Amino acid sequence: INPADAKKLEIREGARLRMVSRRGSVVSRMHITDDVPEGVVFAPLHFAEAMVNLLTCTALDPVSKTPEYKISAVRLERA
């Protein structure tokens, strides 16, 4: 999470937040970094402890059938 977003949400490094989409929710610890643009949340997809894939869209590319994992709207809530 970007430092500006962390400040708006009044959270500190390592805070546990719930990421909520229309498809589900996942609780995860937040890492504050300038590497992520303001208004964007990055979450790796590989960890069973935080099944971020539950939040993503079920759309598939019509040719390759690759899931559309790169973009999903979420809101952050205190866990």
Backbone bond lengths (Angstrom), bond angles and torsions (degrees), N, CA, C in turn:
res aa  C-N    CA-C-N  psi(-1)  N-CA   C-N-CA  omega(-1)  CA-C   N-CA-C  phi
1 I - - - 1.453 - - 1.532 107.80 -
2 N 1.289 115.99 142.12 1.465 121.95 -179.74 1.539 110.13 -70.40
3 P 1.339 118.15 146.19 1.464 120.92 179.42 1.536 113.90 -55.92
4 A 1.327 117.74 -36.67 1.474 120.33 179.03 1.530 110.68 -64.62
5 D 1.331 117.07 -40.85 1.466 120.71 178.03 1.526 110.75 -68.08
6 A 1.324 116.70 -39.87 1.464 120.59 177.79 1.527 110.45 -61.19
7 K 1.320 116.27 -40.23 1.466 120.33 179.24 1.529 110.55 -64.89
8 K 1.341 117.05 -43.84 1.472 120.70 178.94 1.531 111.41 -60.67
9 L 1.344 115.80 -38.09 1.463 120.82 -179.13 1.528 112.47 -85.62
10 E 1.343 115.72 -4.28 1.454 122.26 -179.04 1.523 111.73 56.02
11 I 1.340 115.77 49.79 1.465 120.38 177.72 1.525 109.98 -118.55
12 R 1.317 114.45 158.30 1.463 121.78 177.94 1.519 109.93 -114.77
13 E 1.312 115.53 167.35 1.468 122.58 177.50 1.527 110.04 -49.04
14 G 1.328 116.58 132.32 1.458 122.04 176.73 1.514 115.24 84.06
15 A 1.328 117.65 0.76 1.471 120.26 179.06 1.527 109.61 -61.28
16 R 1.316 116.02 144.05 1.471 120.69 176.57 1.526 108.06 -91.83
17 L 1.320 115.26 122.75 1.462 121.32 177.85 1.519 109.31 -126.46
18 R 1.306 114.79 154.77 1.464 121.28 175.05 1.524 107.48 -97.67
19 M 1.335 116.70 125.81 1.463 122.34 172.39 1.522 105.95 -94.77
20 V 1.325 116.67 123.45 1.463 121.45 -174.77 1.523 109.43 -121.38
21 S 1.343 115.88 129.26 1.465 121.31 172.82 1.519 107.40 -122.90
22 R 1.318 117.22 -178.79 1.476 120.94 176.87 1.521 111.06 -67.11
23 R 1.322 117.38 -14.89 1.458 121.65 -174.13 1.523 114.10 -101.75
24 G 1.339 117.60 -13.89 1.459 119.44 -178.53 1.513 111.35 163.06
25 S 1.336 115.38 -167.16 1.457 119.95 178.56 1.523 109.77 -147.05
26 V 1.320 115.06 154.17 1.460 123.17 -179.84 1.519 107.64 -141.75
27 V 1.327 117.32 137.58 1.460 121.77 175.33 1.522 108.27 -99.14
28 S 1.326 115.56 133.86 1.460 120.64 -178.41 1.524 109.93 -149.72
29 R 1.323 115.93 157.13 1.465 120.98 173.59 1.520 108.43 -80.42
30 M 1.320 116.34 140.09 1.458 121.82 -179.01 1.521 111.00 -94.66
31 H 1.313 114.31 140.26 1.464 122.22 172.76 1.521 106.06 -113.24
32 I 1.317 116.94 127.54 1.459 121.93 -177.94 1.525 108.51 -94.49
33 T 1.340 116.59 125.82 1.460 121.05 -176.32 1.521 111.25 -154.70
34 D 1.316 115.31 147.42 1.469 121.17 173.58 1.523 111.67 -75.64
35 D 1.338 117.65 -8.65 1.467 121.08 -179.68 1.522 112.57 -68.67
36 V 1.329 116.98 -19.80 1.461 122.28 -179.67 1.529 108.11 -104.57
37 P 1.326 117.94 128.44 1.471 120.09 -179.93 1.533 111.96 -63.68
38 E 1.310 116.00 154.10 1.458 121.10 176.14 1.532 109.14 -59.43
39 G 1.315 116.20 137.82 1.461 121.43 179.66 1.514 114.41 85.26
40 V 1.345 116.60 3.08 1.467 121.70 -178.27 1.522 108.74 -122.49
41 V 1.330 116.29 142.61 1.462 122.04 173.31 1.517 106.40 -119.13
42 F 1.330 117.26 133.23 1.461 121.06 174.91 1.516 108.02 -109.15
43 A 1.324 116.82 137.78 1.466 121.44 175.87 1.526 108.70 -143.27
44 P 1.331 117.75 126.81 1.472 119.80 176.77 1.527 110.16 -66.51
45 L 1.321 115.66 150.12 1.466 121.22 -176.11 1.528 113.54 -95.20
46 H 1.326 118.94 -2.96 1.465 121.19 -166.62 1.518 116.65 -90.02
47 F 1.308 120.76 -3.92 1.452 120.64 -168.69 1.525 112.62 -106.60
48 A 1.339 116.12 126.78 1.464 121.89 -179.44 1.527 111.47 -65.12
49 E 1.356 117.72 -27.96 1.461 121.16 -179.49 1.518 111.88 -65.97
50 A 1.307 118.08 -25.36 1.466 122.68 -179.67 1.523 107.89 -137.01
51 M 1.299 116.58 88.10 1.463 122.64 -174.56 1.531 111.38 -74.93
52 V 1.320 114.78 74.77 1.460 121.13 -176.85 1.528 111.23 -61.65
53 N 1.321 118.16 -26.00 1.465 120.47 177.82 1.528 112.05 -58.60
54 L 1.335 117.03 -24.05 1.465 120.20 177.96 1.525 111.89 -64.76
55 L 1.326 116.87 -20.34 1.459 121.48 -177.34 1.522 113.22 -91.87
56 T 1.319 116.69 -14.16 1.459 120.39 -170.48 1.527 112.91 -86.52
57 C 1.293 113.93 164.16 1.453 123.30 -179.56 1.531 110.54 -68.96
58 T 1.313 116.87 148.90 1.464 120.81 179.12 1.533 112.68 -93.20
59 A 1.335 117.60 4.72 1.472 121.12 -179.39 1.526 110.55 -65.20
60 L 1.329 115.94 146.93 1.461 122.79 178.07 1.515 110.36 -121.76
61 D 1.330 115.81 147.95 1.453 120.56 171.28 1.527 107.00 -63.71
62 P 1.327 118.73 132.12 1.465 120.45 -175.01 1.527 114.15 -65.48
63 V 1.315 118.14 -24.33 1.465 121.00 -178.06 1.529 111.58 -94.81
64 S 1.333 117.04 -55.13 1.463 120.68 -173.99 1.526 113.46 -87.77
65 K 1.333 116.32 -15.00 1.473 122.96 -176.14 1.533 112.08 64.15
66 T 1.322 116.99 21.67 1.457 122.29 177.38 1.524 108.97 -76.01
67 P 1.352 117.60 132.32 1.466 119.59 178.32 1.520 111.78 -65.08
68 E 1.302 115.60 152.47 1.459 122.59 -179.98 1.535 108.63 -90.89
69 Y 1.339 116.62 73.48 1.460 121.51 -174.17 1.521 114.92 -84.40
70 K 1.287 118.52 -12.78 1.456 119.76 -167.58 1.522 115.48 -77.09
71 I 1.318 119.15 -21.53 1.461 120.62 -175.23 1.529 110.01 -136.71
72 S 1.314 115.83 125.11 1.468 121.68 172.38 1.513 107.86 -150.27
73 A 1.308 116.30 130.81 1.465 120.31 177.85 1.517 108.81 -74.49
74 V 1.330 116.63 132.04 1.467 122.06 175.88 1.518 109.34 -136.45
75 R 1.306 115.33 158.80 1.461 121.04 168.34 1.527 106.59 -118.24
76 L 1.314 116.28 154.54 1.455 121.22 179.94 1.515 109.48 -107.62
77 E 1.338 115.61 136.14 1.459 122.14 177.85 1.524 108.61 -132.03
78 R 1.302 116.89 153.38 1.455 119.75 174.34 1.518 109.09 -65.83
79 A 1.321 116.05 136.43 1.480 120.54 -178.27 1.523 110.27 -85.35
